[in-house]
Amino acid sequence: MADLEVSSQLFSQAATLMLVGMGFVFAFLGLLIVIIRFFIAPLAKKYPDKVPQKIQSPNASDAEQSAIVAAITVAISKYRHQHK
């Protein structure tokens, strides 16, 4: 019977410690969300990230681009054939 009472007390202490720990984590994350929402979000509106512009391809014609793709394809094929 004494073992059962000790086990019961240990289980009760473990459950209490678990609930206190989970409560602390919940409170910390809630506080973090509040801080981000009220302090950092206005700064993000005031200083937005710059949107990167699309990189324009050089003024190569379609024929030149096709020739480049064909040359790269042949080079890859030759490399794979030599390094089997």
N, CA, C and O atoms as a printed pandas DataFrame, in Angstrom:
     atom_number atom_name residue_name chain_id  residue_number  x_coord  y_coord  z_coord
0              1         N          MET        A               1    0.807   -1.200    0.000
1              2        CA          MET        A               1    0.000    0.000    0.000
2              3         C          MET        A               1    0.849    1.262    0.000
3              4         O          MET        A               1    0.468    2.260   -0.610
4              5         N          ALA        A               2    1.990    1.233    0.672
5              6        CA          ALA        A               2    2.847    2.409    0.725
6              7         C          ALA        A               2    3.379    2.750   -0.657
7              8         O          ALA        A               2    3.519    3.922   -1.007
8              9         N          ASP        A               3    3.677    1.709   -1.447
9             10        CA          ASP        A               3    4.160    1.945   -2.803
10            11         C          ASP        A               3    3.093    2.618   -3.661
11            12         O          ASP        A               3    3.401    3.465   -4.499
12            13         N          LEU        A               4    1.856    2.240   -3.447
13            14        CA          LEU        A               4    0.754    2.829   -4.200
14            15         C          LEU        A               4    0.587    4.306   -3.860
15            16         O          LEU        A               4    0.315    5.118   -4.744
16            17         N          GLU        A               5    0.748    4.663   -2.579
17            18        CA          GLU        A               5    0.629    6.068   -2.165
18            19         C          GLU        A               5    1.785    6.891   -2.713
19            20         O          GLU        A               5    1.588    8.027   -3.145
20            21         N          VAL        A               6    2.996    6.325   -2.701
21            22        CA          VAL        A               6    4.163    7.039   -3.237
22            23         C          VAL        A               6    3.994    7.236   -4.739
23            24         O          VAL        A               6    4.272    8.316   -5.260
24            25         N          SER        A               7    3.543    6.202   -5.434
25            26        CA          SER        A               7    3.316    6.317   -6.874
26            27         C          SER        A               7    2.248    7.361   -7.178
27            28         O          SER        A               7    2.373    8.129   -8.132
28            29         N          SER        A               8    1.211    7.383   -6.368
29            30        CA          SER        A               8    0.141    8.348   -6.557
30            31         C          SER        A               8    0.653    9.774   -6.351
31            32         O          SER        A               8    0.299   10.677   -7.109
32            33         N          GLN        A               9    1.480    9.976   -5.335
33            34        CA          GLN        A               9    2.043   11.310   -5.077
34            35         C          GLN        A               9    2.974   11.733   -6.209
35            36         O          GLN        A               9    2.943   12.882   -6.651
36            37         N          LEU        A              10    3.803   10.799   -6.677
37            38        CA          LEU        A              10    4.718   11.120   -7.780
38            39         C          LEU        A              10    3.947   11.471   -9.051
39            40         O          LEU        A              10    4.302   12.403   -9.772
40            41         N          PHE        A              11    2.887   10.708   -9.309
41            42        CA          PHE        A              11    2.080   10.986  -10.486
42            43         C          PHE        A              11    1.419   12.350  -10.371
43            44         O          PHE        A              11    1.352   13.092  -11.351
44            45         N          SER        A              12    0.932   12.685   -9.187
45            46        CA          SER        A              12    0.299   13.981   -8.957
46            47         C          SER        A              12    1.301   15.119   -9.145
47            48         O          SER        A              12    0.976   16.140   -9.751
48            49         N          GLN        A              13    2.509   14.946   -8.630
49            50        CA          GLN        A              13    3.542   15.973   -8.789
50            51         C          GLN        A              13    3.942   16.113  -10.260
51            52         O          GLN        A              13    4.151   17.225  -10.745
52            53         N          ALA        A              14    4.048   14.985  -10.967
53            54        CA          ALA        A              14    4.414   15.029  -12.382
54            55         C          ALA        A              14    3.341   15.747  -13.197
55            56         O          ALA        A              14    3.655   16.541  -14.083
56            57         N          ALA        A              15    2.069   15.464  -12.893
57            58        CA          ALA        A              15    0.979   16.127  -13.613
58            59         C          ALA        A              15    0.973   17.626  -13.330
59            60         O          ALA        A              15    0.753   18.432  -14.234
60            61         N          THR        A              16    1.215   17.997  -12.072
61            62        CA          THR        A              16    1.263   19.419  -11.719
62            63         C          THR        A              16    2.411   20.115  -12.444
63            64         O          THR        A              16    2.237   21.203  -12.994
64            65         N          LEU        A              17    3.580   19.488  -12.442
65            66        CA          LEU        A              17    4.742   20.066  -13.120
66            67         C          LEU        A              17    4.486   20.197  -14.617
67            68         O          LEU        A              17    4.876   21.192  -15.228
68            69         N          MET        A              18    3.831   19.198  -15.212
69            70        CA          MET        A              18    3.520   19.248  -16.632
70            71         C          MET        A              18    2.568   20.406  -16.936
71            72         O          MET        A              18    2.789   21.153  -17.889
72            73         N          LEU        A              19    1.523   20.560  -16.140
73            74        CA          LEU        A              19    0.555   21.628  -16.376
74            75         C          LEU        A              19    1.174   23.004  -16.185
75            76         O          LEU        A              19    0.890   23.924  -16.952
76            77         N          VAL        A              20    2.025   23.152  -15.159
77            78        CA          VAL        A              20    2.693   24.441  -14.942
78            79         C          VAL        A              20    3.622   24.749  -16.108
79            80         O          VAL        A              20    3.675   25.887  -16.573
80            81         N          GLY        A              21    4.354   23.747  -16.583
81            82        CA          GLY        A              21    5.262   23.952  -17.721
82            83         C          GLY        A              21    4.514   24.319  -18.982
83            84         O          GLY        A              21    4.919   25.227  -19.708
84            85         N          MET        A              22    3.424   23.617  -19.249
85            86        CA          MET        A              22    2.637   23.925  -20.440
86            87         C          MET        A              22    2.002   25.306  -20.327
87            88         O          MET        A              22    1.910   26.026  -21.321
88            89         N          GLY        A              23    1.571   25.678  -19.146
89            90        CA          GLY        A              23    1.009   27.013  -18.939
90            91         C          GLY        A              23    2.039   28.098  -19.175
91            92         O          GLY        A              23    1.733   29.137  -19.760
92            93         N          PHE        A              24    3.273   27.857  -18.715
93            94        CA          PHE        A              24    4.337   28.833  -18.921
94            95         C          PHE        A              24    4.645   28.999  -20.402
95            96         O          PHE        A              24    4.797   30.122  -20.883
96            97         N          VAL        A              25    4.738   27.892  -21.124
97            98        CA          VAL        A              25    5.017   27.961  -22.561
98            99         C          VAL        A              25    3.877   28.661  -23.292
99           100         O          VAL        A              25    4.120   29.477  -24.182
100          101         N          PHE        A              26    2.639   28.349  -22.926
101          102        CA          PHE        A              26    1.483   28.986  -23.553
102          103         C          PHE        A              26    1.503   30.494  -23.310
103          104         O          PHE        A              26    1.264   31.279  -24.227
104          105         N          ALA        A              27    1.789   30.894  -22.068
105          106        CA          ALA        A              27    1.837   32.322  -21.741
106          107         C          ALA        A              27    2.967   33.017  -22.492
107          108         O          ALA        A              27    2.785   34.126  -22.996
108          109         N          PHE        A              28    4.130   32.377  -22.569
109          110        CA          PHE        A              28    5.270   32.974  -23.273
110          111         C          PHE        A              28    4.969   33.156  -24.751
111          112         O          PHE        A              28    5.246   34.215  -25.313
112          113         N          LEU        A              29    4.401   32.129  -25.393
113          114        CA          LEU        A              29    4.093   32.248  -26.815
114          115         C          LEU        A              29    2.990   33.277  -27.070
115          116         O          LEU        A              29    3.029   33.995  -28.068
116          117         N          GLY        A              30    2.015   33.347  -26.174
117          118        CA          GLY        A              30    0.976   34.362  -26.304
118          119         C          GLY        A              30    1.556   35.764  -26.192
119          120         O          GLY        A              30    1.188   36.654  -26.959
120          121         N          LEU        A              31    2.460   35.963  -25.240
121          122        CA          LEU        A              31    3.117   37.259  -25.084
122          123         C          LEU        A              31    3.961   37.591  -26.309
123          124         O          LEU        A              31    4.002   38.742  -26.744
124          125         N          LEU        A              32    4.624   36.601  -26.856
125          126        CA          LEU        A              32    5.428   36.814  -28.059
126          127         C          LEU        A              32    4.557   37.241  -29.234
127          128         O          LEU        A              32    4.943   38.123  -30.002
128          129         N          ILE        A              33    3.401   36.632  -29.380
129          130        CA          ILE        A              33    2.484   37.010  -30.462
130          131         C          ILE        A              33    1.997   38.441  -30.279
131          132         O          ILE        A              33    1.921   39.201  -31.244
132          133         N          VAL        A              34    1.671   38.810  -29.051
133          134        CA          VAL        A              34    1.205   40.179  -28.775
134          135         C          VAL        A              34    2.312   41.182  -29.082
135          136         O          VAL        A              34    2.054   42.220  -29.692
136          137         N          ILE        A              35    3.524   40.886  -28.672
137          138        CA          ILE        A              35    4.646   41.798  -28.931
138          139         C          ILE        A              35    4.858   41.961  -30.430
139          140         O          ILE        A              35    5.049   43.077  -30.914
140          141         N          ILE        A              36    4.827   40.864  -31.159
141          142        CA          ILE        A              36    5.035   40.947  -32.611
142          143         C          ILE        A              36    3.917   41.741  -33.270
143          144         O          ILE        A              36    4.170   42.576  -34.139
144          145         N          ARG        A              37    2.691   41.483  -32.858
145          146        CA          ARG        A              37    1.559   42.143  -33.499
146          147         C          ARG        A              37    1.558   43.649  -33.237
147          148         O          ARG        A              37    1.318   44.427  -34.161
148          149         N          PHE        A              38    1.817   44.072  -32.014
149          150        CA          PHE        A              38    1.660   45.474  -31.685
150          151         C          PHE        A              38    2.918   46.317  -31.838
151          152         O          PHE        A              38    2.826   47.539  -31.957
152          153         N          PHE        A              39    4.080   45.698  -31.837
153          154        CA          PHE        A              39    5.301   46.491  -31.932
154          155         C          PHE        A              39    6.034   46.320  -33.256
155          156         O          PHE        A              39    6.578   47.288  -33.787
156          157         N          ILE        A              40    6.056   45.138  -33.782
157          158        CA          ILE        A              40    6.839   44.899  -34.983
158          159         C          ILE        A              40    6.018   45.081  -36.251
159          160         O          ILE        A              40    6.549   45.541  -37.262
160          161         N          ALA        A              41    4.747   44.734  -36.222
161          162        CA          ALA        A              41    3.910   44.866  -37.416
162          163         C          ALA        A              41    3.836   46.306  -37.931
163          164         O          ALA        A              41    3.926   46.506  -39.142
164          165         N          PRO        A              42    3.677   47.321  -37.069
165          166        CA          PRO        A              42    3.691   48.697  -37.599
166          167         C          PRO        A              42    5.024   49.067  -38.252
167          168         O          PRO        A              42    5.053   49.826  -39.220
168          169         N          LEU        A              43    6.114   48.536  -37.729
169          170        CA          LEU        A              43    7.408   48.806  -38.353
170          171         C          LEU        A              43    7.494   48.153  -39.729
171          172         O          LEU        A              43    8.098   48.710  -40.645
172          173         N          ALA        A              44    6.895   46.983  -39.874
173          174        CA          ALA        A              44    6.897   46.314  -41.172
174          175         C          ALA        A              44    6.096   47.113  -42.198
175          176         O          ALA        A              44    6.435   47.127  -43.382
176          177         N          LYS        A              45    5.040   47.775  -41.744
177          178        CA          LYS        A              45    4.269   48.615  -42.673
178          179         C          LYS        A              45    5.037   49.871  -43.053
179          180         O          LYS        A              45    4.961   50.341  -44.189
180          181         N          LYS        A              46    5.775   50.409  -42.092
181          182        CA          LYS        A              46    6.530   51.632  -42.352
182          183         C          LYS        A              46    7.744   51.359  -43.236
183          184         O          LYS        A              46    8.086   52.175  -44.091
184          185         N          TYR        A              47    8.392   50.221  -43.034
185          186        CA          TYR        A              47    9.590   49.861  -43.797
186          187         C          TYR        A              47    9.376   48.515  -44.494
187          188         O          TYR        A              47    9.909   47.502  -44.039
188          189         N          PRO        A              48    8.616   48.483  -45.576
189          190        CA          PRO        A              48    8.338   47.199  -46.251
190          191         C          PRO        A              48    9.584   46.674  -46.969
191          192         O          PRO        A              48   10.488   47.435  -47.316
192          193         N          ASP        A              49    9.607   45.362  -47.180
193          194        CA          ASP        A              49   10.690   44.752  -47.941
194          195         C          ASP        A              49   10.562   45.155  -49.400
195          196         O          ASP        A              49    9.461   45.315  -49.927
196          197         N          LYS        A              50   11.701   45.314  -50.032
197          198        CA          LYS        A              50   11.687   45.633  -51.450
198          199         C          LYS        A              50   11.350   44.370  -52.236
199          200         O          LYS        A              50   11.861   43.289  -51.942
200          201         N          VAL        A              51   10.491   44.517  -53.230
201          202        CA          VAL        A              51   10.111   43.394  -54.075
202          203         C          VAL        A              51   11.188   43.235  -55.142
203          204         O          VAL        A              51   11.464   44.173  -55.890
204          205         N          PRO        A              52   11.798   42.047  -55.217
205          206        CA          PRO        A              52   12.847   41.879  -56.239
206          207         C          PRO        A              52   12.254   41.928  -57.640
207          208         O          PRO        A              52   11.186   41.373  -57.901
208          209         N          GLN        A              53   12.960   42.595  -58.526
209          210        CA          GLN        A              53   12.494   42.707  -59.900
210          211         C          GLN        A              53   12.935   41.480  -60.679
211          212         O          GLN        A              53   13.960   40.868  -60.380
212          213         N          LYS        A              54   12.150   41.138  -61.672
213          214        CA          LYS        A              54   12.501   39.989  -62.497
214          215         C          LYS        A              54   13.772   40.279  -63.276
215          216         O          LYS        A              54   13.987   41.389  -63.763
216          217         N          ILE        A              55   14.607   39.260  -63.380
217          218        CA          ILE        A              55   15.838   39.403  -64.163
218          219         C          ILE        A              55   15.479   39.200  -65.631
219          220         O          ILE        A              55   14.920   38.177  -66.024
220          221         N          GLN        A              56   15.816   40.199  -66.416
221          222        CA          GLN        A              56   15.492   40.103  -67.831
222          223         C          GLN        A              56   16.612   39.363  -68.543
223          224         O          GLN        A              56   17.794   39.582  -68.279
224          225         N          SER        A              57   16.217   38.490  -69.442
225          226        CA          SER        A              57   17.212   37.729  -70.190
226          227         C          SER        A              57   17.915   38.661  -71.171
227          228         O          SER        A              57   17.351   39.662  -71.612
228          229         N          PRO        A              58   19.148   38.316  -71.500
229          230        CA          PRO        A              58   19.860   39.144  -72.483
230          231         C          PRO        A              58   19.131   39.144  -73.826
231          232         O          PRO        A              58   18.261   38.308  -74.070
232          233         N          ASN        A              59   19.483   40.058  -74.667
233          234        CA          ASN        A              59   18.796   40.221  -75.948
234          235         C          ASN        A              59   19.244   39.160  -76.951
235          236         O          ASN        A              59   19.762   39.482  -78.021
236          237         N          ALA        A              60   19.041   37.915  -76.600
237          238        CA          ALA        A              60   19.362   36.830  -77.518
238          239         C          ALA        A              60   18.083   36.400  -78.217
239          240         O          ALA        A              60   17.012   36.342  -77.613
240          241         N          SER        A              61   18.217   36.100  -79.499
241          242        CA          SER        A              61   17.038   35.680  -80.253
242          243         C          SER        A              61   16.688   34.241  -79.874
243          244         O          SER        A              61   17.457   33.549  -79.207
244          245         N          ASP        A              62   15.531   33.821  -80.309
245          246        CA          ASP        A              62   15.087   32.456  -80.017
246          247         C          ASP        A              62   16.024   31.421  -80.625
247          248         O          ASP        A              62   16.264   30.370  -80.031
248          249         N          ALA        A              63   16.548   31.716  -81.801
249          250        CA          ALA        A              63   17.459   30.775  -82.462
250          251         C          ALA        A              63   18.749   30.629  -81.647
251          252         O          ALA        A              63   19.263   29.523  -81.481
252          253         N          GLU        A              64   19.262   31.750  -81.144
253          254        CA          GLU        A              64   20.480   31.694  -80.335
254          255         C          GLU        A              64   20.230   30.929  -79.036
255          256         O          GLU        A              64   21.073   30.142  -78.606
256          257         N          GLN        A              65   19.077   31.158  -78.415
257          258        CA          GLN        A              65   18.760   30.439  -77.189
258          259         C          GLN        A              65   18.595   28.953  -77.450
259          260         O          GLN        A              65   19.015   28.137  -76.630
260          261         N          SER        A              66   18.000   28.587  -78.561
261          262        CA          SER        A              66   17.852   27.178  -78.918
262          263         C          SER        A              66   19.211   26.536  -79.146
263          264         O          SER        A              66   19.433   25.388  -78.761
264          265         N          ALA        A              67   20.114   27.269  -79.765
265          266        CA          ALA        A              67   21.462   26.746  -80.012
266          267         C          ALA        A              67   22.203   26.552  -78.691
267          268         O          ALA        A              67   22.935   25.575  -78.528
268          269         N          ILE        A              68   22.018   27.469  -77.757
269          270        CA          ILE        A              68   22.665   27.347  -76.448
270          271         C          ILE        A              68   22.120   26.128  -75.704
271          272         O          ILE        A              68   22.885   25.356  -75.126
272          273         N          VAL        A              69   20.813   25.959  -75.721
273          274        CA          VAL        A              69   20.196   24.807  -75.048
274          275         C          VAL        A              69   20.676   23.511  -75.695
275          276         O          VAL        A              69   20.955   22.540  -74.992
276          277         N          ALA        A              70   20.775   23.481  -77.005
277          278        CA          ALA        A              70   21.245   22.285  -77.703
278          279         C          ALA        A              70   22.691   21.977  -77.335
279          280         O          ALA        A              70   23.042   20.815  -77.129
280          281         N          ALA        A              71   23.526   22.996  -77.251
281          282        CA          ALA        A              71   24.931   22.783  -76.893
282          283         C          ALA        A              71   25.058   22.253  -75.470
283          284         O          ALA        A              71   25.862   21.358  -75.208
284          285         N          ILE        A              72   24.283   22.792  -74.567
285          286        CA          ILE        A              72   24.320   22.327  -73.177
286          287         C          ILE        A              72   23.837   20.885  -73.097
287          288         O          ILE        A              72   24.415   20.079  -72.369
288          289         N          THR        A              73   22.783   20.552  -73.839
289          290        CA          THR        A              73   22.243   19.191  -73.837
290          291         C          THR        A              73   23.271   18.199  -74.366
291          292         O          THR        A              73   23.434   17.114  -73.807
292          293         N          VAL        A              74   23.957   18.560  -75.430
293          294        CA          VAL        A              74   24.990   17.684  -75.995
294          295         C          VAL        A              74   26.132   17.519  -75.002
295          296         O          VAL        A              74   26.642   16.411  -74.839
296          297         N          ALA        A              75   26.542   18.582  -74.339
297          298        CA          ALA        A              75   27.636   18.501  -73.373
298          299         C          ALA        A              75   27.270   17.604  -72.197
299          300         O          ALA        A              75   28.098   16.815  -71.742
300          301         N          ILE        A              76   26.056   17.714  -71.706
301          302        CA          ILE        A              76   25.613   16.862  -70.592
302          303         C          ILE        A              76   25.552   15.413  -71.030
303          304         O          ILE        A              76   25.982   14.523  -70.297
304          305         N          SER        A              77   25.027   15.170  -72.211
305          306        CA          SER        A              77   24.936   13.804  -72.732
306          307         C          SER        A              77   26.318   13.187  -72.879
307          308         O          SER        A              77   26.523   12.032  -72.505
308          309         N          LYS        A              78   27.266   13.941  -73.419
309          310        CA          LYS        A              78   28.634   13.452  -73.616
310          311         C          LYS        A              78   29.300   13.180  -72.273
311          312         O          LYS        A              78   30.002   12.181  -72.120
312          313         N          TYR        A              79   29.088   14.053  -71.313
313          314        CA          TYR        A              79   29.673   13.868  -69.969
314          315         C          TYR        A              79   29.117   12.608  -69.309
315          316         O          TYR        A              79   29.866   11.824  -68.727
316          317         N          ARG        A              80   27.814   12.419  -69.401
317          318        CA          ARG        A              80   27.206   11.226  -68.790
318          319         C          ARG        A              80   27.685    9.956  -69.470
319          320         O          ARG        A              80   27.893    8.938  -68.811
320          321         N          HIS        A              81   27.863   10.010  -70.798
321          322        CA          HIS        A              81   28.325    8.831  -71.530
322          323         C          HIS        A              81   29.761    8.480  -71.130
323          324         O          HIS        A              81   30.091    7.299  -71.015
324          325         N          GLN        A              82   30.614    9.478  -70.917
325          326        CA          GLN        A              82   32.025    9.224  -70.566
326          327         C          GLN        A              82   32.180    8.783  -69.113
327          328         O          GLN        A              82   33.139    8.077  -68.797
328          329         N          HIS        A              83   31.278    9.170  -68.226
329          330        CA          HIS        A              83   31.435    8.902  -66.792
330          331         C          HIS        A              83   30.417    7.878  -66.271
331          332         O          HIS        A              83   29.845    8.057  -65.196
332          333         N          LYS        A              84   30.201    6.830  -67.023
333          334        CA          LYS        A              84   29.281    5.771  -66.581
334          335         C          LYS        A              84   29.946    4.875  -65.594
335          336         O          LYS        A              84   29.331    3.925  -65.109
